[in-house]
């Protein structure tokens, strides 16, 4: 205890999503005293990704989830079919077409609690229904084992305080930890709104069903099957849709978007009239950016460490990798050595090139004529298309996507 008799722990993690829970499990398994704080008293659907490459499944295995749980929370998806307004369509298989594991659609209502249970089993103290209302970062400029960061908490039992050596923001793009560290920066992309929810799907879970990514005027909609007879709908809309959203609301706008999705030979869209399985969850502005991901006594993981866009389906994998990379750095910080700089370097090495590539994809999306041009070439060039899927799925280094030879093969007439 401190002189003021505040409860203490080695690490407090704010947010019990995949990044926060996975990190809590790793740190608790290493013998640290970890408190995992989640403002929601029970799990609820929030705007988030469900489609992911097989790299996310491998990251979950490294976290410690067993195979039975993985089979329960992930539905194999043979391909993502990308469709443009101009009628071009192509499949991204993320390596499955050459014998690799398929992409998946995650049941977040099963995955997130499974990771929280993993953290609790490892020894983390999980406190749900507890919101962090203030973060007072330690004043020292260098790591100091005797210094403490103090959190102000609000829960059903009233306000309380917690003193910790390290605080981790795993609480999304508007992280309270990032704000306390003064590292939040304006998003470089134009403002967008994200809407996500699930519809009942009459097709059996065992059926091999492709996901779809359909481009719209100033936006796109992703449709991905998930376990439990459901399909996830993820809609991203640019500023030109703001008037529709303000006038008609999220539900009517989402229904209008779904009516624009054409039936295809292998998807007669039986899900289109399925009953909603949850309320529409929204996020706006979509995306976030930070100047740094760590400093003395604080770290950011998952979307709190920077989130670009859901189009490439990389969010869950990136969240899990950030937790993996942060784990060793946080253990060093608790011992009083400079782990923050090591984590920042590791994240830059792992994702800086991918961020450049994702930015290029966004630049093409913002210019429909350019995207249509690239889409026609991807549809016609199998080798280029296969490489693009591997790069987007984090299955090969992102530098492959920026190689001049690849770009020439993609863009040459």
N, C-alpha and C positions, 0 to 999 in steps of 0.2 A: 504494500500500500504506500501511497505518497503521504506527505504530511497532512493533506486535506482528506485522507481516507478515501480517495477515489479508487474504484476498481481499476486494475491494470491488466494488460495483456501484451504479448509481444507484437501482435499484428491485428488490426481491425480491417476488415474488407467490407466496403460499402456496396451492396448489391449482390444478390444471390442468383444472377443469371449464369449461363455456362462458364464465362470467364472467371467470375468471382468464386463460384462453387468449386470449379476445377483447381483453382489456385489454393483455396482453403484446404482441399484434400491433400494437395502436395505438401503444403507447409505443415499441416498437422501431422502428416506421416513422418516428417523430418524432425518432429519433437517440439515444434514451436507451439506456444499458446495462442490460438487463433480464435477471434470472434467474427462470425459472419453475420452481418446485419442486413436485413431485408425489410423494407417498409411495408410491403403487402403482407397481411396476416396469413393468407393462403395463396397458392399459385393462381394467377389469372393471365389470360391471353393479353399480350402486348404486341405492338407492331414490331415484327422481327422476321428474320429469314428462316426458311425451312429447307430450301433446296441447297445442296452442297455436293461438292466433288468427293470422291473416295478418300481424299486426303483428310477430310474432317473425321471420317470413321477411324482412320489410323491414329489420328490425334486423340480420339476418345479412348482407344485401346491403350495408348501410352498413359493416359490419365488414370486408368485402372478399372474402367467399366468392363464387366464380363461379357462373354459372347451372347449369352441368353438375353441380357439387357439390350445389347446392341441390336439383336434381331427384333426385339419388341419395339424399339424406339425409331428404327430406320426402315423405310420401304425402298427397295431397289428401284431405280429409274434408269431405263436403258439409254436414254438420250434426252437432251434438251433441244426442242425444235424451235429455231428462231425464225420468225415470220415478219416480213416488212409490209408496209402499206402498198408497195408496188407489186406485191405478189411473189417476191423471192422468198424461198424457204430453204433452210439447211439444218442438218442435225449436228450438234456437238455431243460427242460420246464420252469425253473425258477419259479416253484410253480403253473403254469397254470394247470398242470395235476391234482392237488388236489383242484381246485376251485379258485386259485388266479388269479390276473391280468396277462395278457401275457407280454412277452418282446415286444419291439417296434423297428422299424427302423425309425430314425429321418430324416426329410427333413431339412438339415442344412441351405439351402437357405431360408427357411421360419422361422426356429427356431431362428437362430442368430439375424436377423433383428427384430423379435418379442421381444426378450429380450432387444435389444437396445432401441426399442420404449418404453418398460416398464420403462427403466431407465430414458429416456427423460420425460415421463409422470410424473415420481416421482420427477422431478426437477433437474436431473443431466444435466450438460452442455456436450453435445456430440460433439466432434470435430473430424471429419473424414478427411482423407488426411493429417494428421499431424503425423510426425515421431518424436520419441524421440531420439535424437542423443547423449545425454550425461546426466548422473545423478550424481549430486554432493550431496551426503548424508550429512545430518546435522552432525556437528562435535562432538556434545555432546555425552557422553557415556550413559547418562540416559535421559528418556523422558523429554522434556522441551517445554512447550506450546509456548514459545517465539522464539524457534529455527525453522529454515526452511530448507527443502531440495530444491535444485534448479534444474530444468530441462531445458535443451536446446532443443528447438523444431525447426523443419523444415517443412514448408508447402508452399502452393501456394503463400502466401503473404510474404515469406521470413522467415529468422530465428527470433525466439523470445525466451523469457524466462518465466518461471512460478515458483513461490515459493509456497511450500505446507508444511503442517505439517506432512503429511504421504504420501508416494508414494507406490503404489501397483504394482508389476509385475504380469500381467495376460497375458504375451506375449510369452508363450510357453517355450520349454526346453532350448532355448538359450536366456533367458530373459536378457535384458540390466540392469534391476534392480538387478537380481541375480549376474551379473558380477560386478556391482558397489559395492555390498556388499561383494564380494569376497567369495561367498559360493558355486560356481559351482565346482563339483567334477566329476572325470571320471566315466562313466557308467560301472557297473560291468558286464553287458552282452556283448557278442561278438558283433562287429559292424554289423548292419543290415540296409537294405534300405526298406522304406515303399512307396508303390505306391497306390493311390486311385483315382477313377473316377466313373462315372455313365454310364450305358447303358440303352437304351430304352427297356422296358419290355412290351410285348403285353398282358400279363395277367392283368385282371382288378384289381384295388386297393382293391376291396371288397373280392377278393379271399383269403382264408387262406393259405398263402404260407410260408413254413419253410425257415429259413435262413440256410446256409451251411457253415461249416468250414472244408476245405479239406487240409489235411497235404500233403506237398510235400517233395522232397529231399531238406533239408536245408531251409525249409520255409513253408508257408501256405498261402491259399487264403480264404478270407471270402466273402460270397455273401449274401447280405441282401436286401430284398425289402423295398422301401421307397415310400412315397406318390408321386403322379404325374406320374404314369406309368414308373417308373425307378427302376433299381436295382443297388445297390452300390457294387463296386468291391474294396476290400481292400487286397493288396498283401504285404506280408512281406518276404524278401529274405535275406538269410545269405551271408557270404563272398564268398562262392563258386559261386555265381551268378554274381559277379562283372565283370568278363570277358565278360559274355553275355551282361550285361548292357552297358559296354564300347563299345563293338563291334556293337551291334544291336540297342541300344537305348531302352528307357523305353516302347514305344508303342509295338515294336516287341516282347520284352521280356514278357510283360503282355499278349499279344495275345497267345504266346506259353504256358504260364501258364494256360490260360483259356481253351486251347485245351486239356489239361490234365485232366480237370474236367469231370468226367463221367456223362452221363445222368442216371437218376434213374426213378423208376416207377412213382414218384410224381413230378419229375422235369425233363422234356425232354429238358431242357436248351434252351427254345425259345429265351431267352435274349442273348444267346451267339453271335448272329449275329445282335444284336440291334445296332442302330447308337449311337456313343458316344454323351453324353449330355454335356460334359465339357472336358477340357484338363486334362491329367493326372497330378496330383499333387504329388510331391515326398517329402520325408523327410529322411535325412541321416546326422549323425547317428541317429537311432531311439531310443528314450528314453533319459532320463536325470536324474541327481541326484544332490542334494544340501546338504550341511552340516547342514544348518538351513533354516527354512521357514520364519523367522521373526527376526527383531532386532529393536533397537530404531529408530522409524520413517520410517520403511520399512516392507513390507509384500509380500509374494509370494502366489499366488493362482493358481488353475488349473494345467496345465502341467508345469508351471514355478516352482511349489512347488515339482516337482519330478514326473517322468513318467516312468513306467517300460515297459509295452508292451501292445498292443491292443488285445492279444489273448483272455483274459478273459472278454472283453467288459465292463470294469468298468470306463473308462476314463471320460465320461460325468457325471456320477453320482458323481464321486470323485471331479470333478471340481465344481459342484454345492454345494456339502457339504463343500468344502474348503471355498467357498464364504460365506456360512452360518456361519461357525465357525469363519471366520475372521471378520465378521461384528461387533459383540460385542467387540472384542479385539481392533479393529480400533477405535471404538467410545471411548474406554477407553484411547487409546493413544492420541487422539485429546484432551481429557480432561487433559492430562498430567500424567496419571498413566501408569503402566507397563502392557500394553496389549499384547506385543509380546510374553512374556513367557507363558501367558495363551493360546494363539493360538498354540504355539508349542506343549504344553502339550496336548491340545485337539486333534490336528492332530495325534500325536503319539498314543493316546488312541484309536482313531477311526481307524487308518490304519496300525499300526505297525504289527499286527498279520496277516492282509491280505497281507502285503508285503512279509512276510515270506512264506505264502502259495503260492503267485504268483511266488516267486522265486523257490519253489519246482516244480511248473508246468513247469517253464522254464527249470529246470534241466532235467525233463522227456522229454520235447520236444527236447532237445539237444542230447538225447540218444534214437533213434527211437525204439530200442528193448524194452526198459523200458516203453515207452509210449504205444507201442502196447500191452504189458502185462497188463498195467493198463486199457487200453481201452476195452480189452476183458472182464475184470471183471466188468467194468461199464456197458457194454452192457448186461451182464448176471444178474446183481444185481440191481433190480429196486429201492430198498430203498437207497442203496448207491448212485446211480445215481441221485435220487431226492435230496438228501442232498448236493451233489456236485453242482447241479444247484443253490440251495438256497445260498450256500456259495459264489460261483462265482458271483452271482447276487447281493451280499450285502444285502440279505434278512434275513439272520441270522448271528450271530457273526462268524467271521472267525475262532475263536477258535474251532468251531465244526469240521472244516476240519483238525485240528491238533490233535484232540482227539485220543488217542491211540486205542480206540475201533473202531473209524471210519477208521483209517489207517489200522487196522488189517482186517476189513471187506472189504476194498478196495484191499489190496495187498495179503491177504492170498490165497493160491492156492484153 
